[in-house]
Each structure stands twice: as structure tokens, then as C-alpha cells.
Amino acid sequence: MKRQNNLSRVGGFTLIELLVVLVILGLLAGLVGPQVIGYLGRANTSAAKLQIEDFSSALDGFRLSMGRYPTSAEGLQALVVQPSGATRWAGPYLRKNNIPKDPWGNDYQYRAPGQHGGAFDVYSLGADNAEGGDGENQDVVSWE
């Protein structure tokens, strides 16, 4: 009978062993999870910066063809659709022939003339789609 009890103990895990494993997994998730979330936020901001650089290059191409940047009313759409009366338009100026959304699914903002010393401003309002903010909510702009 003693032998049977020893065999049954060898065959499985105790409740305490399972709880220790769950606590260790919870601690790992608590330490690694915020790091992964922070990385994703930084990745979205970097992607927005790259898209704004692409817009800036396309806007320079528009200026070379047209002799001016698109007006605020024409917006970034002038990079893929010929504005009315634009006879020297040689677009589309973006590779994919459409205006992408920012990494958070919002429209990029465009102003011409720019209010920060340049001919234009292109910017994203970040994850919160509101001016200002920190981290992932910060504005990503063309003038910095």
C-alpha cells in the first residue's frame, strides 16, 4: 500500500507547484508586457516620421512641376489627383497613388504656407488625434 502512494505522488504536480509556475509566468508578463507596448508606440511614431518624409519629397516633386506647393485647400490629395487648372501637373507623386492614413488611422494634416518657417507643414496628431501630448500621443511634425 505504501508503494502505491509513492507512485501516485510521482505521476503529477501539486497545487503549490502549479501556483509557483503561474506566479512566475505572471511576473514575466508584467515585466515584458510594458516593454512590448512601449516598443509598439515608438514604432508607430517612427512610421509616421517616415511617411511625413515621403510626403515632403512628393511635395517637392509637385513644386518642381507646378512651380508652387499645393494650397491648403488642395491638400495632400493634389499629390495623387490633378487639381483643376493644373496644366503642368506630372503626378501622381506618391508611389502607391493614394494618401495613406497615419499609423493610428487618422488623416495627416497639411498647411501651406507653413506656420513654422517652411513653405508647408505636414503633421500627425498622434494616437489621441489631438494637439500636444506625450509618448504615443505626441504630434509628429515635418518642421523638427
Disulfide bonds with the S-S distance in Angstrom:
none
